Amino acid sequence: MSDTIEKVKCLIIGSGPAGYTAAIYASRANMHPVLYQGEQPGGQLTTTNDVENFPGYPEGITGPEMMIQLQKQAERFGTDIRHGWITKVDFSGNIHKVWVNEEKEIHADTVIISTGASAKYLNLPSEQKYLKLGGGVSACAVCDGFFYRNQEVVIVGAGDSACEEAHYLSKLCKKVTMLVRRDEFRASKIMAQRVINTENIEILYNTETDEVLGDGQVVTGVRVFNNLTNEKHVIDATGFFVAIGHKPNTDVFKDYLDLDETGYIINAVPGTSKTSVEGVFVSGDAADHVYRQAITAAGTGCMAALDAERYLASKDSDFEVATSTYN
């Protein structure tokens, strides 16, 4: 083995609730984990101003502050946290080979993938402006809908997820305007009918977003246009929700792991974090296209570390499962 190759017992790819929780458990199990934070250290929560649905924070907490606390907790138990991202892997042999920033090569006994998924946006300059400001643009109604109680909001999307999020918002908001690009929903009939039958949801077909309007700090409205007539008008709103899907950050693994049609990693054994490659585990939104919550990501991070620990114990008679892991 070359001197430039590093050998590690447990490599965690990606941060966020899943990666940091996996690191906490792996560290307490004496697996000496090395964690690479990825291109967005802390994951999607670093773009979330207020988190009020994570247990243990009665007054709420900002997403960035939560990630700082999770990182410190992982470091407290000895996790080696590093900047950088994984640019190539080779899981074809008995050794799990990983390259960092196209330069450094690592050979890992176990790999925990926590690369998450990225919400798709319209990529309008005004949308991105208020997204970065935390001023009214969101891709998660369950996460942020509470902040728009009794207000009027706009949501973009036409699939099952968009319908589900619009219906969720309708229970909190005074009015929900739903922008559907075509003349019909892509969603299943039952989901589409649910929003059609909801009194405070207005559906605008053949309608797209022209610009997200605001006062420089927060969203105040949305200018839309009819894609058949090009007629424009402004909708007053304090929130702009985008529900056009997520893209799992799994491209680097596609040649070695089983993925579904949209790129989510498939759990080889349901109810576990195991992937189609022995010794490689997945946690968080890289495999979860249903819940996509911080708390569920953290839970699967725990699962991945425990599964990796048991895997190491089955391969190495000198490695014992640490009972303290479960406390």
C-alpha positions as CSV (number, residue, x, y, z in Angstrom):
1,M,0.0,0.0,0.0
2,S,1.3,3.4,-1.0
3,D,2.3,5.9,1.7
4,T,-0.3,8.3,0.2
5,I,-3.2,6.0,0.9
6,E,-4.9,6.4,4.3
7,K,-6.5,3.4,6.0
8,V,-9.6,4.1,8.2
9,K,-12.0,1.9,10.0
10,C,-15.1,4.0,9.4
11,L,-15.5,6.7,6.8
12,I,-18.5,9.0,6.9
13,I,-19.3,10.9,3.7
14,G,-21.4,14.0,4.4
15,S,-22.4,16.0,7.4
16,G,-25.9,17.2,8.5
17,P,-28.0,15.4,11.1
18,A,-27.4,12.0,9.6
19,G,-23.6,12.3,9.2
20,Y,-23.0,13.9,12.6
21,T,-25.3,11.4,14.4
22,A,-23.5,8.5,12.7
23,A,-20.2,10.1,13.8
24,I,-21.3,10.4,17.5
25,Y,-22.3,6.7,17.6
26,A,-19.3,5.5,15.7
27,S,-17.0,7.4,17.9
28,R,-18.5,6.0,21.1
29,A,-18.1,2.6,19.6
30,N,-14.3,3.1,19.2
31,M,-14.6,3.0,15.4
32,H,-12.4,6.2,15.1
33,P,-14.6,7.7,12.3
34,V,-13.3,10.1,9.8
35,L,-16.0,12.5,8.4
36,Y,-15.7,14.6,5.3
37,Q,-18.3,17.4,5.4
38,G,-18.9,17.7,1.7
39,E,-19.6,20.7,-0.4
40,Q,-22.2,22.1,2.0
41,P,-20.9,21.5,5.6
42,G,-23.9,20.9,7.8
43,G,-26.2,20.0,5.0
44,Q,-29.6,21.6,4.1
45,L,-30.3,22.8,7.6
46,T,-27.6,25.4,7.3
47,T,-30.0,27.3,4.9
48,T,-32.8,27.1,7.5
49,N,-33.2,30.1,9.8
50,D,-35.5,28.5,12.5
51,V,-35.9,24.9,13.5
52,E,-38.8,24.3,15.9
53,N,-39.7,20.7,15.4
54,F,-36.5,19.0,16.5
55,P,-36.9,17.4,20.0
56,G,-34.9,19.0,22.8
57,Y,-35.1,22.6,21.7
58,P,-38.2,24.1,23.5
59,E,-37.4,27.6,22.3
60,G,-36.3,26.5,18.8
61,I,-32.9,26.9,17.3
62,T,-31.4,28.1,14.0
63,G,-30.3,25.4,11.5
64,P,-26.6,26.6,11.5
65,E,-26.4,26.6,15.3
66,M,-27.9,23.1,15.5
67,M,-25.2,21.9,13.1
68,I,-22.4,23.6,15.0
69,Q,-23.7,21.8,18.2
70,L,-23.9,18.4,16.5
71,Q,-20.4,18.9,15.1
72,K,-19.0,19.8,18.5
73,Q,-20.7,16.8,20.0
74,A,-19.1,14.5,17.4
75,E,-15.7,16.1,17.9
76,R,-16.1,15.6,21.7
77,F,-16.1,11.9,21.2
78,G,-13.2,11.9,18.9
79,T,-14.5,12.2,15.3
80,D,-11.9,13.4,12.9
81,I,-14.0,16.0,11.0
82,R,-12.4,17.3,7.7
83,H,-13.2,19.7,5.0
84,G,-13.5,18.3,1.5
85,W,-15.8,16.1,-0.6
86,I,-15.7,12.8,-2.3
87,T,-15.1,12.9,-6.0
88,K,-14.7,9.2,-6.8
89,V,-15.3,5.8,-5.3
90,D,-14.5,2.2,-6.1
91,F,-16.6,-0.4,-4.3
92,S,-15.9,-3.2,-6.8
93,G,-13.4,-5.1,-4.5
94,N,-13.1,-6.1,-0.9
95,I,-11.5,-2.7,-0.1
96,H,-13.8,0.3,-0.2
97,K,-11.7,2.9,-2.1
98,V,-12.6,6.6,-1.9
99,W,-10.9,9.6,-3.3
100,V,-11.2,13.1,-1.7
101,N,-11.0,16.2,-3.9
102,E,-9.7,14.0,-6.7
103,E,-6.4,13.6,-4.9
104,K,-6.3,11.8,-1.6
105,E,-7.1,8.1,-1.6
106,I,-8.7,6.4,1.4
107,H,-9.3,2.7,2.0
108,A,-12.1,2.2,4.5
109,D,-13.3,-0.9,6.3
110,T,-16.8,0.6,6.4
111,V,-18.4,3.6,4.6
112,I,-21.5,5.5,5.8
113,I,-23.0,7.6,3.1
114,S,-24.8,10.8,4.4
115,T,-24.7,13.0,1.4
116,G,-28.3,14.0,1.6
117,A,-30.5,15.4,-1.2
118,S,-30.8,18.9,-2.7
119,A,-34.2,20.5,-3.2
120,K,-34.8,21.6,-6.8
121,Y,-35.6,25.3,-7.3
122,L,-36.7,27.4,-10.2
123,N,-33.3,29.2,-10.0
124,L,-34.8,32.6,-10.6
125,P,-32.4,35.3,-9.2
126,S,-35.2,36.8,-7.0
127,E,-36.1,33.3,-5.7
128,Q,-32.4,32.6,-4.8
129,K,-32.1,36.0,-3.2
130,Y,-34.9,35.5,-0.7
131,L,-33.9,31.9,-0.2
132,K,-30.4,33.0,1.0
133,L,-31.9,35.8,3.1
134,G,-34.3,33.3,4.8
135,G,-37.0,35.8,3.9
136,G,-39.9,33.7,2.7
137,V,-38.7,31.1,0.2
138,S,-38.8,27.4,1.2
139,A,-38.7,23.9,-0.2
140,C,-40.3,22.3,2.9
141,A,-43.8,23.1,4.0
142,V,-43.6,20.7,7.0
143,C,-40.4,22.5,8.2
144,D,-41.5,26.1,7.6
145,G,-45.2,26.2,7.2
146,F,-45.8,27.0,10.9
147,F,-44.2,30.4,10.3
148,Y,-46.9,31.4,7.9
149,R,-50.0,30.7,10.1
150,N,-53.0,32.8,9.0
151,Q,-51.0,34.2,6.1
152,E,-51.3,33.9,2.3
153,V,-48.6,31.8,0.5
154,V,-47.8,30.5,-3.0
155,I,-46.7,27.0,-3.8
156,V,-45.2,25.7,-7.1
157,G,-45.6,22.1,-8.2
158,A,-48.0,19.6,-9.6
159,G,-46.9,16.2,-8.3
160,D,-48.0,14.2,-5.3
161,S,-45.5,15.9,-3.0
162,A,-46.7,19.3,-4.1
163,C,-50.3,18.4,-3.5
164,E,-49.4,17.0,-0.1
165,E,-47.5,20.1,0.9
166,A,-50.3,22.4,-0.4
167,H,-52.8,20.5,1.7
168,Y,-50.6,20.7,4.7
169,L,-50.2,24.5,4.2
170,S,-54.0,24.9,3.8
171,K,-54.4,23.8,7.4
172,L,-52.1,26.6,8.6
173,C,-52.5,29.4,6.1
174,K,-55.4,31.7,5.2
175,K,-55.0,31.0,1.5
176,V,-52.7,28.8,-0.6
177,T,-52.3,29.6,-4.3
178,M,-51.0,26.7,-6.3
179,L,-49.1,27.2,-9.6
180,V,-49.4,24.3,-12.0
181,R,-47.4,24.7,-15.2
182,R,-49.6,22.5,-17.4
183,D,-53.4,22.2,-17.7
184,E,-53.5,19.3,-15.3
185,F,-51.7,17.8,-12.3
186,R,-49.0,15.2,-12.6
187,A,-50.1,13.9,-9.2
188,S,-52.3,10.8,-8.7
189,K,-56.0,11.5,-9.0
190,I,-56.7,11.1,-5.4
191,M,-54.0,13.6,-4.4
192,A,-55.1,16.1,-7.0
193,Q,-58.8,15.8,-5.9
194,R,-57.8,16.5,-2.4
195,V,-56.4,19.9,-3.2
196,I,-59.1,20.7,-5.7
197,N,-61.7,20.0,-2.9
198,T,-59.9,22.2,-0.3
199,E,-61.7,25.5,0.0
200,N,-58.7,27.8,0.7
201,I,-56.5,26.4,-2.1
202,E,-56.7,28.3,-5.4
203,I,-55.2,26.4,-8.4
204,L,-53.8,28.4,-11.3
205,Y,-53.2,26.1,-14.3
206,N,-50.8,27.0,-17.2
207,T,-49.2,29.4,-14.8
208,E,-45.5,29.9,-14.1
209,T,-43.4,32.2,-11.8
210,D,-42.0,35.3,-13.4
211,E,-40.4,36.8,-10.3
212,V,-40.5,36.6,-6.5
213,L,-41.3,40.1,-5.1
214,G,-40.1,41.5,-1.8
215,D,-39.0,44.5,0.1
216,G,-35.3,43.5,0.1
217,Q,-35.7,41.5,3.3
218,V,-38.8,39.4,3.0
219,V,-41.2,38.2,0.3
220,T,-44.3,40.3,-0.3
221,G,-45.7,38.7,-3.5
222,V,-45.1,36.7,-6.6
223,R,-45.5,37.9,-10.2
224,V,-46.8,35.1,-12.4
225,F,-47.6,34.6,-16.0
226,N,-50.0,32.5,-18.0
227,N,-47.9,30.4,-20.4
228,L,-50.7,30.4,-23.0
229,T,-51.5,34.1,-23.1
230,N,-48.4,35.6,-21.5
231,E,-50.6,37.6,-19.3
232,K,-49.0,38.6,-16.0
233,H,-50.4,39.5,-12.6
234,V,-49.1,39.8,-9.0
235,I,-50.2,37.6,-6.2
236,D,-49.8,39.0,-2.7
237,A,-48.0,36.5,-0.5
238,T,-45.6,36.3,2.4
239,G,-44.3,32.9,1.6
240,F,-43.1,31.1,-1.6
241,F,-42.9,27.3,-1.5
242,V,-41.2,25.3,-4.2
243,A,-42.3,21.6,-4.4
244,I,-40.8,20.4,-7.7
245,G,-38.8,17.6,-6.3
246,H,-35.4,16.7,-4.8
247,K,-32.2,15.4,-6.3
248,P,-30.3,13.0,-4.1
249,N,-26.5,13.7,-4.0
250,T,-25.6,10.2,-5.0
251,D,-24.1,10.5,-8.6
252,V,-20.7,9.4,-7.4
253,F,-22.0,6.1,-6.2
254,K,-24.2,5.2,-9.2
255,D,-21.7,2.7,-10.8
256,Y,-21.5,0.6,-7.6
257,L,-24.7,0.9,-5.6
258,D,-28.3,0.1,-6.4
259,L,-30.3,3.3,-6.9
260,D,-33.9,3.9,-7.8
261,E,-35.0,5.7,-10.9
262,T,-34.5,9.1,-9.3
263,G,-31.2,8.3,-7.7
264,Y,-32.0,7.5,-4.1
265,I,-29.9,4.7,-2.7
266,I,-31.9,1.5,-2.2
267,N,-31.7,-0.2,1.2
268,A,-30.7,-3.8,0.4
269,V,-32.4,-5.1,3.6
270,P,-35.5,-3.1,4.5
271,G,-35.4,-1.7,8.0
272,T,-31.6,-1.4,8.0
273,S,-29.1,1.0,6.5
274,K,-27.4,-1.7,4.4
275,T,-26.8,-1.0,0.7
276,S,-26.1,-3.5,-2.1
277,V,-22.4,-3.4,-1.2
278,E,-21.3,-5.2,1.9
279,G,-19.7,-2.8,4.4
280,V,-21.3,0.3,2.8
281,F,-24.3,1.9,4.6
282,V,-26.6,4.8,4.0
283,S,-28.3,7.3,6.2
284,G,-30.5,10.4,5.8
285,D,-32.0,11.9,2.7
286,A,-29.7,10.0,0.3
287,A,-32.1,7.1,0.8
288,D,-35.2,8.8,2.1
289,H,-37.6,10.3,-0.4
290,V,-40.6,10.2,1.9
291,Y,-39.9,11.9,5.2
292,R,-36.8,14.1,4.6
293,Q,-36.8,15.5,8.2
294,A,-33.8,16.3,10.4
295,I,-35.1,13.9,13.1
296,T,-35.5,11.0,10.7
297,A,-32.1,11.7,9.2
298,A,-30.5,11.6,12.7
299,G,-32.3,8.3,13.4
300,T,-30.9,6.6,10.3
301,G,-27.5,8.0,11.1
302,C,-27.7,6.1,14.4
303,M,-28.8,3.0,12.5
304,A,-25.9,3.2,10.0
305,A,-23.3,3.5,12.8
306,L,-24.8,0.5,14.6
307,D,-25.0,-1.6,11.4
308,A,-21.4,-0.6,10.6
309,E,-20.3,-1.6,14.1
310,R,-21.9,-5.0,13.9
311,Y,-20.4,-5.5,10.4
312,L,-16.9,-4.8,11.8
313,A,-17.4,-7.1,14.7
314,S,-18.4,-9.9,12.3
315,K,-15.3,-9.4,10.3
316,D,-12.8,-8.8,13.1
317,S,-12.7,-11.0,16.1
318,D,-10.6,-8.4,18.0
319,F,-13.3,-5.7,17.5
320,E,-16.1,-5.9,20.1
321,V,-19.4,-4.2,20.0
322,A,-19.4,-1.4,22.5
323,T,-22.3,-1.7,25.0
324,S,-21.9,2.0,25.7
325,T,-23.1,2.7,22.1
326,Y,-26.7,1.9,23.2
327,N,-26.7,4.3,26.2
